[in-house]
Amino acid sequence: MANLSKKEQTHQRILSTAARMIRKDGFEALAVADLMKQAGLTHGGFYAHFANRDALLAEALDYARQESQDLLAATAQQPTSDSPALQRFLDVYLSEQHLAASPQGLGCPVAALSSEFHRLDASGQTVATQTVADLIQRLLRAGAGRLNADQAFLLASAMVGALQLARTLPATEAPALLARTRQQLCKMFLSDSVPATPAQVLN
């Protein structure tokens, strides 16, 4: 943020705070006054940055999308073994660390917020669509030709659903469930029976 103007830095601070708040408590719980207080700013300064609350929510979701994308990509691209990239991505996404991310206001916004995307206005729903599409494209790239678009959608659905359901379980049970889910998904999508057609991978 060193090269940003003071106003741009403030804008980023608001978005960073809002992105954490929506992943932790959802869209409806975000109040502008509370957001600005948590960001260390005055309530009146909000409208120097956003036309309204809906505009903020759309930008905050996009900020969360990019933040999550960068973090998951960086983590999955640091191999600790000779595991395929898709397996490393599954290991990161269905990890205990990601399981605990949403209550801290972190992690994938699809898993944290997809059930609330319908609450957004038209511009926010456009960002939501892109957020889901990004997750599917990341799986296609990690699959390196092993998945087609339908398989990537199915895998994304399984990953997101497993993470969401695991967060409803007792802390003593959820990690083991995620571990078993990772194993099953690797069998389903990393076995030799999965078609490997490079032409099916998105550019």
GROMACS elastic network, one bead per residue, 0.5 to 0.9 nm:
[ bonds ]
;  ai    aj funct       b0    kb
    1     4     6  0.53205   500
    1     5     6  0.84475   500
    1     8     6  0.84355   500
    1     9     6  0.63859   500
    1    12     6  0.84665   500
    2     5     6  0.81762   500
    2     9     6  0.84212   500
    4     7     6  0.78895   500
    4     8     6  0.55906   500
    4     9     6  0.58847   500
    5     8     6  0.50695   500
    5     9     6  0.61396   500
    5    10     6  0.85985   500
    6     9     6  0.50820   500
    6    10     6  0.62069   500
    6    11     6  0.85928   500
    7    10     6  0.50708   500
    7    11     6  0.61353   500
    7    12     6  0.86619   500
    7    49     6  0.84062   500
    8    12     6  0.61968   500
    8    13     6  0.85830   500
    9    12     6  0.50935   500
    9    13     6  0.61914   500
    9    14     6  0.87421   500
   10    14     6  0.62849   500
   10    15     6  0.86631   500
   10    39     6  0.87765   500
   10    41     6  0.86961   500
   10    49     6  0.87189   500
   11    14     6  0.52294   500
   11    15     6  0.62941   500
   11    16     6  0.86395   500
   11    49     6  0.64109   500
   11    50     6  0.89778   500
   12    15     6  0.50357   500
   12    16     6  0.59817   500
   12    17     6  0.84961   500
   12    63     6  0.88530   500
   13    16     6  0.51315   500
   13    17     6  0.61634   500
   13    18     6  0.85140   500
   13    39     6  0.65164   500
   14    17     6  0.52057   500
   14    18     6  0.60319   500
   14    19     6  0.84920   500
   14    35     6  0.74659   500
   14    36     6  0.70742   500
   14    38     6  0.87886   500
   14    39     6  0.59101   500
   14    41     6  0.86223   500
   14    46     6  0.86215   500
   14    49     6  0.89304   500
   14    56     6  0.89732   500
   14    60     6  0.85121   500
   15    19     6  0.58774   500
   15    20     6  0.85466   500
   15    56     6  0.76659   500
   15    57     6  0.88729   500
   15    59     6  0.70493   500
   15    60     6  0.51835   500
   15    61     6  0.87306   500
   15    63     6  0.66474   500
   15    64     6  0.85491   500
   16    19     6  0.51727   500
   16    20     6  0.64333   500
   16    21     6  0.87470   500
   16    39     6  0.86475   500
   16    60     6  0.72680   500
   16    63     6  0.71207   500
   16    64     6  0.77955   500
   17    20     6  0.53385   500
   17    21     6  0.62729   500
   17    22     6  0.88437   500
   17    35     6  0.69679   500
   17    36     6  0.85655   500
   17    38     6  0.71451   500
   17    39     6  0.60995   500
   17    60     6  0.84893   500
   17   105     6  0.89961   500
   18    22     6  0.61302   500
   18    23     6  0.85522   500
   18    30     6  0.77246   500
   18    35     6  0.64581   500
   18    36     6  0.89655   500
   18    39     6  0.85608   500
   18    56     6  0.80725   500
   18    57     6  0.77755   500
   18    60     6  0.57755   500
   18    61     6  0.85078   500
   18    63     6  0.89915   500
   18    64     6  0.88822   500
   19    22     6  0.54918   500
   19    23     6  0.63295   500
   19    24     6  0.86394   500
   19    57     6  0.83672   500
   19    59     6  0.86479   500
   19    61     6  0.62488   500
   19    62     6  0.84857   500
   19    63     6  0.65157   500
   19    64     6  0.52959   500
   19    65     6  0.89705   500
   19   105     6  0.72777   500
   19   106     6  0.81369   500
   19   109     6  0.88133   500
   20    23     6  0.53273   500
   20    24     6  0.61346   500
   20    25     6  0.86183   500
   20    60     6  0.86432   500
   20    64     6  0.76839   500
   20   102     6  0.84976   500
   20   104     6  0.74028   500
   20   106     6  0.60176   500
   21    24     6  0.51330   500
   21    25     6  0.59329   500
   21    26     6  0.71379   500
   21    27     6  0.82249   500
   21    29     6  0.83021   500
   21    30     6  0.67645   500
   21    35     6  0.79060   500
   21   104     6  0.87614   500
   21   105     6  0.58697   500
   22    25     6  0.52926   500
   22    27     6  0.51986   500
   22    28     6  0.82216   500
   22    29     6  0.75252   500
   22    30     6  0.65777   500
   22    57     6  0.83002   500
   22    60     6  0.80289   500
   22    61     6  0.80264   500
   22   105     6  0.71551   500
   22   109     6  0.86980   500
   22   112     6  0.84344   500
   22   113     6  0.77989   500
   23    26     6  0.57739   500
   23    27     6  0.81082   500
   23    61     6  0.88183   500
   23    64     6  0.81987   500
   23   101     6  0.88719   500
   23   102     6  0.57836   500
   23   103     6  0.75487   500
   23   104     6  0.80427   500
   23   106     6  0.64276   500
   23   107     6  0.77604   500
   23   108     6  0.83515   500
   23   109     6  0.62984   500
   23   111     6  0.89756   500
   23   112     6  0.55004   500
   23   113     6  0.65264   500
   24   101     6  0.86472   500
   24   102     6  0.54405   500
   24   103     6  0.50014   500
   24   104     6  0.61317   500
   24   106     6  0.74762   500
   24   112     6  0.76017   500
   25    28     6  0.79620   500
   25    29     6  0.59562   500
   25    30     6  0.75213   500
   25   102     6  0.87420   500
   25   103     6  0.79264   500
   25   105     6  0.79654   500
   25   112     6  0.89710   500
   26    29     6  0.57583   500
   26    30     6  0.70790   500
   26   112     6  0.78838   500
   26   113     6  0.65418   500
   26   116     6  0.72898   500
   27    30     6  0.56456   500
   27    57     6  0.72429   500
   27   113     6  0.80499   500
   27   116     6  0.71694   500
   27   117     6  0.86036   500
   27   119     6  0.76439   500
   27   120     6  0.81840   500
   28    31     6  0.79670   500
   28   116     6  0.86892   500
   28   119     6  0.80620   500
   30    33     6  0.88412   500
   30    34     6  0.74174   500
   30    35     6  0.69551   500
   30    57     6  0.88671   500
   31    34     6  0.53373   500
   31    35     6  0.61094   500
   31    36     6  0.87257   500
   31    53     6  0.85532   500
   32    36     6  0.61765   500
   32    37     6  0.85349   500
   32    43     6  0.71776   500
   32    46     6  0.76499   500
   32    53     6  0.71819   500
   33    36     6  0.53540   500
   33    37     6  0.62166   500
   33    38     6  0.86991   500
   33    42     6  0.80472   500
   33    43     6  0.53645   500
   33    44     6  0.87509   500
   33    46     6  0.87161   500
   34    37     6  0.50664   500
   34    38     6  0.61472   500
   34    39     6  0.85558   500
   34    43     6  0.83483   500
   35    38     6  0.51967   500
   35    39     6  0.61700   500
   35    40     6  0.86517   500
   35    41     6  0.86181   500
   35    43     6  0.84255   500
   36    40     6  0.61546   500
   36    41     6  0.50208   500
   36    42     6  0.59545   500
   36    43     6  0.56020   500
   36    44     6  0.87907   500
   36    45     6  0.81469   500
   36    46     6  0.71570   500
   37    40     6  0.50316   500
   37    41     6  0.56401   500
   37    42     6  0.66116   500
   37    43     6  0.72126   500
   38    41     6  0.75593   500
   39    42     6  0.87393   500
   41    44     6  0.85551   500
   41    45     6  0.70672   500
   41    46     6  0.83865   500
   42    45     6  0.55568   500
   42    46     6  0.75194   500
   43    46     6  0.58507   500
   43    47     6  0.85894   500
   44    47     6  0.66467   500
   44    48     6  0.81105   500
   45    48     6  0.55249   500
   45    49     6  0.73936   500
   46    49     6  0.56551   500
   46    50     6  0.63271   500
   46    51     6  0.85755   500
   46    52     6  0.85448   500
   47    50     6  0.50623   500
   47    51     6  0.59338   500
   47    52     6  0.70672   500
   48    51     6  0.79010   500
   49    56     6  0.86087   500
   50    53     6  0.73021   500
   50    54     6  0.87716   500
   50    55     6  0.61627   500
   50    56     6  0.60083   500
   51    54     6  0.81836   500
   51    55     6  0.62624   500
   51    56     6  0.78913   500
   52    55     6  0.54454   500
   52    56     6  0.65755   500
   52    57     6  0.89935   500
   53    56     6  0.50150   500
   53    57     6  0.62713   500
   53    58     6  0.87923   500
   54    57     6  0.51017   500
   54    58     6  0.63521   500
   54    59     6  0.87321   500
   54   120     6  0.71091   500
   54   121     6  0.65891   500
   54   123     6  0.83129   500
   54   124     6  0.72791   500
   55    58     6  0.52937   500
   55    59     6  0.63480   500
   55    60     6  0.85772   500
   55   121     6  0.86582   500
   55   123     6  0.77253   500
   55   124     6  0.75054   500
   56    59     6  0.51923   500
   56    60     6  0.59156   500
   56    61     6  0.85098   500
   57    60     6  0.50078   500
   57    61     6  0.60598   500
   57    62     6  0.85314   500
   57   120     6  0.76196   500
   57   124     6  0.67726   500
   58    61     6  0.53011   500
   58    62     6  0.63172   500
   58    63     6  0.86970   500
   58   120     6  0.75987   500
   58   121     6  0.82408   500
   58   123     6  0.64923   500
   58   125     6  0.77602   500
   58   126     6  0.84570   500
   58   127     6  0.64346   500
   58   128     6  0.82117   500
   59    62     6  0.50263   500
   59    63     6  0.60943   500
   59    64     6  0.85937   500
   59   124     6  0.78019   500
   59   127     6  0.81936   500
   60    64     6  0.61429   500
   60    65     6  0.85095   500
   61    64     6  0.50106   500
   61    65     6  0.60555   500
   61    66     6  0.86813   500
   61   109     6  0.72854   500
   61   124     6  0.77430   500
   61   127     6  0.70627   500
   61   128     6  0.73913   500
   61   131     6  0.82661   500
   62    66     6  0.62588   500
   62    67     6  0.85150   500
   62   124     6  0.87099   500
   62   127     6  0.61898   500
   62   128     6  0.79762   500
   62   130     6  0.86903   500
   62   131     6  0.74459   500
   63    66     6  0.52991   500
   63    67     6  0.60424   500
   63    68     6  0.84911   500
   64    67     6  0.50471   500
   64    68     6  0.59210   500
   64    69     6  0.82946   500
   64   106     6  0.81130   500
   64   107     6  0.80885   500
   64   108     6  0.75643   500
   64   109     6  0.63154   500
   65    68     6  0.53322   500
   65    69     6  0.59795   500
   65    70     6  0.85924   500
   65   108     6  0.70745   500
   65   109     6  0.62793   500
   65   110     6  0.83242   500
   65   127     6  0.88019   500
   65   128     6  0.88647   500
   65   130     6  0.88013   500
   65   131     6  0.59155   500
   65   134     6  0.83810   500
   66    70     6  0.60629   500
   66    71     6  0.85399   500
   66   131     6  0.86236   500
   67    70     6  0.53254   500
   67    71     6  0.62390   500
   67    72     6  0.86297   500
   67   106     6  0.89376   500
   67   107     6  0.84220   500
   67   108     6  0.86896   500
   68    71     6  0.51726   500
   68    72     6  0.59566   500
   68    73     6  0.82576   500
   68   106     6  0.77323   500
   68   107     6  0.57185   500
   68   108     6  0.54162   500
   68   109     6  0.74418   500
   69    72     6  0.53908   500
   69    73     6  0.59006   500
   69    74     6  0.84056   500
   69   108     6  0.77345   500
   69   134     6  0.80626   500
   69   135     6  0.79916   500
   69   138     6  0.85649   500
   70    73     6  0.52387   500
   70    74     6  0.60160   500
   70    75     6  0.85459   500
   71    74     6  0.52153   500
   71    75     6  0.61310   500
   71    76     6  0.85255   500
   71   107     6  0.85564   500
   72    75     6  0.51717   500
   72    76     6  0.59589   500
   72    77     6  0.84073   500
   72    89     6  0.75337   500
   72    92     6  0.70927   500
   72    93     6  0.75021   500
   72   107     6  0.84743   500
   72   108     6  0.84654   500
   73    76     6  0.52070   500
   73    77     6  0.59769   500
   73    78     6  0.87922   500
   73    89     6  0.78931   500
   73   138     6  0.82583   500
   74    77     6  0.52508   500
   74    78     6  0.66613   500
   75    78     6  0.55438   500
   75    79     6  0.82789   500
   75    88     6  0.85494   500
   75    89     6  0.81460   500
   75    92     6  0.71976   500
   76    79     6  0.68520   500
   76    85     6  0.69537   500
   76    86     6  0.84471   500
   76    87     6  0.88124   500
   76    88     6  0.53744   500
   76    89     6  0.50805   500
   76    90     6  0.85250   500
   76    91     6  0.81663   500
   76    92     6  0.64641   500
   76    93     6  0.89161   500
   77    85     6  0.71782   500
   77    88     6  0.77851   500
   77    89     6  0.82216   500
   78    88     6  0.86039   500
   79    82     6  0.68740   500
   79    83     6  0.72584   500
   79    84     6  0.87603   500
   79    85     6  0.79872   500
   79    88     6  0.72281   500
   80    83     6  0.79807   500
   80    88     6  0.88022   500
   81    84     6  0.87528   500
   81    88     6  0.89764   500
   82    85     6  0.88335   500
   83    86     6  0.81855   500
   83    87     6  0.62578   500
   83    88     6  0.64554   500
   84    87     6  0.53339   500
   84    88     6  0.64407   500
   84    89     6  0.87926   500
   84   142     6  0.80797   500
   84   143     6  0.81266   500
   84   190     6  0.85581   500
   85    88     6  0.50567   500
   85    89     6  0.61828   500
   85    90     6  0.86683   500
   85   141     6  0.87689   500
   85   142     6  0.51808   500
   85   143     6  0.68805   500
   85   144     6  0.82077   500
   86    89     6  0.50553   500
   86    90     6  0.62558   500
   86    91     6  0.85987   500
   86   139     6  0.68314   500
   86   140     6  0.86227   500
   86   141     6  0.83473   500
   86   143     6  0.51717   500
   86   144     6  0.81306   500
   86   186     6  0.85709   500
   86   189     6  0.88461   500
   86   190     6  0.79227   500
   87    90     6  0.50334   500
   87    91     6  0.60869   500
   87    92     6  0.86529   500
   87   142     6  0.83982   500
   87   143     6  0.86454   500
   87   182     6  0.84244   500
   87   186     6  0.66247   500
   87   190     6  0.76842   500
   88    92     6  0.62495   500
   88    93     6  0.86072   500
   88   142     6  0.87463   500
   89    92     6  0.51717   500
   89    93     6  0.60461   500
   89    94     6  0.84344   500
   89   138     6  0.89850   500
   89   139     6  0.79365   500
   89   142     6  0.73334   500
   90    93     6  0.51027   500
   90    94     6  0.58138   500
   90    95     6  0.80795   500
   90   159     6  0.78463   500
   90   182     6  0.64907   500
   90   185     6  0.82679   500
   90   186     6  0.80655   500
   91    94     6  0.55176   500
   91    95     6  0.58538   500
   91   179     6  0.85527   500
   91   182     6  0.68305   500
   92    95     6  0.52428   500
   92    96     6  0.86227   500
   92    97     6  0.80717   500
   92    98     6  0.72079   500
   93    96     6  0.88449   500
   93    97     6  0.86393   500
   93    98     6  0.61475   500
   93    99     6  0.83573   500
   93   107     6  0.88923   500
   93   108     6  0.83979   500
   93   159     6  0.74104   500
   93   160     6  0.87043   500
   93   163     6  0.82514   500
   94    97     6  0.83397   500
   94    98     6  0.65289   500
   94    99     6  0.70509   500
   94   159     6  0.69502   500
   94   160     6  0.87699   500
   94   162     6  0.79176   500
   94   163     6  0.65689   500
   94   175     6  0.87499   500
   94   178     6  0.58360   500
   94   179     6  0.74742   500
   94   181     6  0.80454   500
   94   182     6  0.67122   500
   95    98     6  0.52875   500
   95    99     6  0.61776   500
   95   100     6  0.88353   500
   95   163     6  0.88949   500
   95   175     6  0.75040   500
   95   178     6  0.69868   500
   95   179     6  0.77550   500
   95   182     6  0.89103   500
   96   100     6  0.63945   500
   96   101     6  0.86895   500
   96   174     6  0.82986   500
   96   175     6  0.58823   500
   96   178     6  0.79304   500
   97   100     6  0.53790   500
   97   101     6  0.62737   500
   98   102     6  0.75205   500
   98   106     6  0.82168   500
   98   107     6  0.61497   500
   98   108     6  0.81320   500
   98   163     6  0.82060   500
   99   102     6  0.71397   500
   99   103     6  0.88028   500
   99   107     6  0.85081   500
   99   163     6  0.64156   500
   99   164     6  0.84173   500
   99   166     6  0.74112   500
   99   167     6  0.64991   500
   99   174     6  0.82503   500
   99   175     6  0.80050   500
   99   178     6  0.87522   500
  100   103     6  0.61943   500
  100   104     6  0.70430   500
  100   106     6  0.85001   500
  100   107     6  0.85757   500
  100   167     6  0.79081   500
  101   104     6  0.52537   500
  101   105     6  0.63624   500
  101   107     6  0.51452   500
  101   108     6  0.83532   500
  102   106     6  0.51029   500
  102   107     6  0.58336   500
  102   108     6  0.79156   500
  102   109     6  0.84023   500
  102   111     6  0.83581   500
  102   112     6  0.61051   500
  102   167     6  0.88812   500
  103   106     6  0.74037   500
  104   107     6  0.85493   500
  105   112     6  0.88509   500
  106   109     6  0.80501   500
  106   112     6  0.87415   500
  107   110     6  0.88511   500
  107   111     6  0.80557   500
  107   112     6  0.76007   500
  108   111     6  0.56448   500
  108   112     6  0.64158   500
  108   113     6  0.86082   500
  108   135     6  0.89950   500
  108   160     6  0.88425   500
  109   113     6  0.54681   500
  109   114     6  0.72146   500
  109   131     6  0.78361   500
  110   113     6  0.53894   500
  110   115     6  0.84666   500
  110   117     6  0.89285   500
  110   128     6  0.81576   500
  110   131     6  0.70036   500
  110   132     6  0.65133   500
  110   135     6  0.82853   500
  110   160     6  0.70766   500
  111   114     6  0.61280   500
  111   115     6  0.84894   500
  111   159     6  0.85076   500
  111   160     6  0.50759   500
  111   161     6  0.73629   500
  111   163     6  0.67486   500
  111   164     6  0.60691   500
  112   115     6  0.80985   500
  112   116     6  0.88198   500
  112   160     6  0.87521   500
  112   164     6  0.74149   500
  113   116     6  0.53120   500
  113   117     6  0.64657   500
  114   117     6  0.52253   500
  114   118     6  0.82443   500
  114   128     6  0.79457   500
  114   132     6  0.85993   500
  115   118     6  0.73243   500
  115   119     6  0.89536   500
  116   119     6  0.56109   500
  116   120     6  0.77312   500
  117   120     6  0.57099   500
  117   124     6  0.79559   500
  117   125     6  0.64648   500
  117   128     6  0.64263   500
  117   129     6  0.89134   500
  118   121     6  0.79657   500
  118   125     6  0.71526   500
  119   124     6  0.87481   500
  119   125     6  0.83970   500
  120   123     6  0.76495   500
  120   124     6  0.50823   500
  120   125     6  0.56659   500
  120   128     6  0.85559   500
  121   124     6  0.52123   500
  121   125     6  0.61045   500
  121   126     6  0.86944   500
  122   125     6  0.51239   500
  122   126     6  0.63152   500
  122   127     6  0.88752   500
  123   126     6  0.51315   500
  123   127     6  0.66063   500
  123   128     6  0.87929   500
  124   127     6  0.51403   500
  124   128     6  0.62429   500
  124   129     6  0.87304   500
  125   129     6  0.61015   500
  125   130     6  0.85527   500
  126   129     6  0.51598   500
  126   130     6  0.63870   500
  126   131     6  0.86624   500
  127   130     6  0.50516   500
  127   131     6  0.60859   500
  127   132     6  0.87743   500
  128   132     6  0.63898   500
  128   133     6  0.85850   500
  129   132     6  0.53502   500
  129   133     6  0.61753   500
  129   134     6  0.86325   500
  130   134     6  0.59742   500
  130   135     6  0.86839   500
  131   134     6  0.51970   500
  131   135     6  0.65965   500
  131   136     6  0.89876   500
  132   135     6  0.52887   500
  132   136     6  0.65238   500
  132   137     6  0.87823   500
  132   156     6  0.87253   500
  133   136     6  0.51767   500
  133   137     6  0.61401   500
  133   138     6  0.86094   500
  133   153     6  0.89306   500
  134   137     6  0.50648   500
  134   138     6  0.61057   500
  134   139     6  0.86787   500
  135   138     6  0.51616   500
  135   139     6  0.64583   500
  135   140     6  0.88199   500
  135   152     6  0.89101   500
  135   153     6  0.88323   500
  135   156     6  0.70676   500
  136   139     6  0.51740   500
  136   140     6  0.63417   500
  136   141     6  0.87838   500
  136   149     6  0.76068   500
  136   152     6  0.56487   500
  136   153     6  0.59258   500
  136   155     6  0.83684   500
  136   156     6  0.62781   500
  137   141     6  0.61850   500
  137   142     6  0.85163   500
  137   149     6  0.82615   500
  137   152     6  0.78040   500
  137   201     6  0.84946   500
  137   202     6  0.68802   500
  137   203     6  0.89997   500
  138   141     6  0.51442   500
  138   142     6  0.60652   500
  138   143     6  0.84219   500
  138   152     6  0.89467   500
  139   143     6  0.58766   500
  139   144     6  0.86383   500
  139   147     6  0.80855   500
  139   152     6  0.60194   500
  139   153     6  0.86798   500
  139   155     6  0.81201   500
  139   156     6  0.76247   500
  140   143     6  0.50311   500
  140   144     6  0.64866   500
  140   145     6  0.70865   500
  140   146     6  0.78811   500
  140   147     6  0.60827   500
  140   148     6  0.70806   500
  140   149     6  0.71593   500
  140   151     6  0.88672   500
  140   152     6  0.61660   500
  140   200     6  0.85168   500
  140   201     6  0.58277   500
  140   202     6  0.67645   500
  141   144     6  0.52907   500
  141   145     6  0.75958   500
  141   147     6  0.89308   500
  141   201     6  0.67202   500
  141   202     6  0.72389   500
  141   203     6  0.83120   500
  142   145     6  0.84234   500
  142   146     6  0.88423   500
  143   146     6  0.50800   500
  143   147     6  0.58356   500
  143   148     6  0.89406   500
  143   152     6  0.85947   500
  143   189     6  0.87574   500
  143   190     6  0.84189   500
  143   196     6  0.87715   500
  143   201     6  0.82704   500
  144   147     6  0.75296   500
  144   196     6  0.80134   500
  144   197     6  0.87228   500
  144   198     6  0.70035   500
  144   201     6  0.69271   500
  145   148     6  0.73214   500
  145   195     6  0.78367   500
  145   197     6  0.50422   500
  145   199     6  0.72980   500
  145   200     6  0.64029   500
  145   201     6  0.54698   500
  146   189     6  0.77180   500
  146   190     6  0.75288   500
  146   192     6  0.89831   500
  146   194     6  0.60995   500
  146   195     6  0.55238   500
  146   197     6  0.63891   500
  146   198     6  0.75825   500
  146   200     6  0.85469   500
  146   201     6  0.83310   500
  147   150     6  0.79139   500
  147   151     6  0.56137   500
  147   152     6  0.60007   500
  147   189     6  0.76098   500
  147   194     6  0.70608   500
  147   195     6  0.66258   500
  147   196     6  0.66027   500
  147   197     6  0.75871   500
  147   198     6  0.88006   500
  147   200     6  0.73050   500
  147   201     6  0.73278   500
  148   151     6  0.53307   500
  148   152     6  0.61887   500
  148   153     6  0.87070   500
  148   195     6  0.79907   500
  148   196     6  0.83783   500
  148   197     6  0.77301   500
  148   198     6  0.89876   500
  148   199     6  0.89401   500
  148   200     6  0.53056   500
  148   201     6  0.65674   500
  148   202     6  0.88531   500
  149   152     6  0.50745   500
  149   153     6  0.62011   500
  149   154     6  0.86829   500
  149   200     6  0.72606   500
  149   201     6  0.77151   500
  149   202     6  0.83180   500
  150   153     6  0.50856   500
  150   154     6  0.62580   500
  150   155     6  0.86476   500
  151   154     6  0.50120   500
  151   155     6  0.60893   500
  151   156     6  0.84996   500
  151   189     6  0.81838   500
  152   155     6  0.50330   500
  152   156     6  0.60134   500
  152   157     6  0.84841   500
  153   156     6  0.50938   500
  153   157     6  0.61227   500
  153   158     6  0.86320   500
  154   157     6  0.51001   500
  154   158     6  0.62405   500
  154   159     6  0.86951   500
  155   158     6  0.50741   500
  155   159     6  0.61484   500
  155   160     6  0.85795   500
  155   185     6  0.76111   500
  155   189     6  0.79232   500
  156   159     6  0.51237   500
  156   160     6  0.60424   500
  156   161     6  0.83331   500
  157   160     6  0.53037   500
  157   161     6  0.58770   500
  157   162     6  0.83261   500
  158   161     6  0.51836   500
  158   162     6  0.58893   500
  158   163     6  0.85084   500
  158   181     6  0.87574   500
  158   185     6  0.82384   500
  159   162     6  0.52202   500
  159   163     6  0.62141   500
  159   164     6  0.86288   500
  159   181     6  0.83643   500
  159   182     6  0.85605   500
  159   185     6  0.85931   500
  160   163     6  0.52475   500
  160   164     6  0.61558   500
  160   165     6  0.86409   500
  161   164     6  0.50972   500
  161   165     6  0.60632   500
  161   166     6  0.83567   500
  162   165     6  0.52701   500
  162   166     6  0.59033   500
  162   167     6  0.85838   500
  162   177     6  0.83718   500
  162   178     6  0.70259   500
  162   181     6  0.73654   500
  163   166     6  0.50990   500
  163   167     6  0.62978   500
  163   174     6  0.89202   500
  163   178     6  0.74186   500
  164   167     6  0.53464   500
  164   168     6  0.70335   500
  165   168     6  0.53224   500
  165   169     6  0.69539   500
  165   174     6  0.85922   500
  166   169     6  0.53025   500
  166   170     6  0.82349   500
  166   171     6  0.86334   500
  166   173     6  0.81467   500
  166   175     6  0.77452   500
  166   177     6  0.70450   500
  166   178     6  0.70833   500
  167   170     6  0.78953   500
  167   171     6  0.80906   500
  167   174     6  0.69560   500
  168   171     6  0.87767   500
  168   174     6  0.82139   500
  169   172     6  0.80919   500
  169   173     6  0.64211   500
  169   174     6  0.56793   500
  170   173     6  0.54692   500
  170   174     6  0.62706   500
  171   174     6  0.54813   500
  171   175     6  0.72593   500
  172   175     6  0.71264   500
  172   176     6  0.80471   500
  173   176     6  0.57679   500
  173   177     6  0.64500   500
  173   178     6  0.89994   500
  174   177     6  0.50993   500
  174   178     6  0.62795   500
  174   179     6  0.87001   500
  175   178     6  0.51456   500
  175   179     6  0.62072   500
  175   180     6  0.87461   500
  176   179     6  0.50121   500
  176   180     6  0.62706   500
  176   181     6  0.85453   500
  177   180     6  0.52288   500
  177   181     6  0.61220   500
  177   182     6  0.86480   500
  178   182     6  0.60910   500
  178   183     6  0.86215   500
  179   182     6  0.51586   500
  179   183     6  0.63864   500
  179   184     6  0.87992   500
  180   183     6  0.51019   500
  180   184     6  0.62602   500
  180   185     6  0.86535   500
  181   184     6  0.51205   500
  181   185     6  0.60845   500
  181   186     6  0.84863   500
  182   185     6  0.52160   500
  182   186     6  0.60817   500
  182   187     6  0.86284   500
  183   186     6  0.52092   500
  183   187     6  0.63259   500
  183   188     6  0.87364   500
  184   187     6  0.51113   500
  184   188     6  0.62131   500
  184   189     6  0.86460   500
  185   189     6  0.58871   500
  185   190     6  0.77506   500
  186   189     6  0.53145   500
  186   190     6  0.50578   500
  186   191     6  0.71752   500
  187   190     6  0.56924   500
  187   191     6  0.55079   500
  188   191     6  0.62177   500
  188   193     6  0.82837   500
  188   194     6  0.75518   500
  189   192     6  0.85291   500
  189   193     6  0.81634   500
  189   194     6  0.59317   500
  190   193     6  0.80015   500
  190   194     6  0.65750   500
  191   194     6  0.58752   500
  192   195     6  0.75210   500
  192   196     6  0.85531   500
  193   196     6  0.88382   500
  196   199     6  0.89982   500
  196   200     6  0.83755   500
  197   200     6  0.55935   500
  197   201     6  0.75172   500
  198   201     6  0.55412   500
  198   202     6  0.89135   500
  199   202     6  0.79245   500
